């Protein structure tokens, strides 16, 4: 393997790692929504925060208001990411 393909492979692994962080944040918000009813607002705040935007971007997810709305809708449905 040449250097470029090694870097590309490393980049793909990093993107998958950040995607796993996003899925964990969604699952945590779903649990919070079921417990206290605040999961939807929590995921929205996280996705709009500096850290949330950075993680979403690193996961290859476009950072925009539509993404936040879709995350909120997903949490509101209450289906864990491992099942969906």
N, C-alpha and C positions, 0 to 999 in steps of 0.2 A: 504494500500500500504506500502511496506517496503521501507527502505532508498534507496536501489539500484534502484528500479523502479522509485522512485521520482527523483533521480539524472539523470537517463536515460531520463525521460520525460523532465526535465529541459534542458538537452543537446540537445534534438531534437528541442525544442522551440528556443534555441539560434542559432542552425544551420539554421533554417527557417528564423530567423531575418537577419543573415548574407547573406543568399541567396537573400533576398529582397533588400539588399544593392547592391549586384552584379547586379540584374535586373535594379535597379535605375541607376547605373553607365552606363549600356548598353543603356538604354533609353536616358540618357543625352548625350551620345556619338552620338547616332543616330540623335538627334536634332542638335548637333554641326556639324555633317557631312552634314546635309541638309542646314544649315546656311552658314558655312564657308569652308566646305570641309576638316576639320581637325579632325573629330570624330574618324576615324580609327586610326590615329596616337595617339590620346589622349587615347583611350582605351588600346592601346598597351603599352604606357608609364605607365598608371595606373596599368595594370596587371603585369608589370615587376618591379614596385616600391615595396618597403618594405611593405607599407600599403596595396597595392593591393594584394600582395602575402599572407599577413596575413588574409585579408578578404576572399579571394578565398579559402584558406585552412580552415578557420572557417566555410565556407559554405559547406564544404565537396567536394570541387572541387580540382582535382589534379593540382598542380602548376607546369606547364612545358611549353615549347615553343609551343607545339601542342595546348594547351589551349589558349595561346595568339593568335595564328593564327586563331583558330576557333572564338574567340571573334571578331577579326578584320573582318573576313568574314561575321559574323552576322551583325555587324554594317554597313558594306558596302552594304548589302542587303537592309537595311533601313526599316525593318519591326519591329515595336515596340513590345516589349515583351508581352504586354497585348493582342496583336492580334495574335502573333505567338503561 
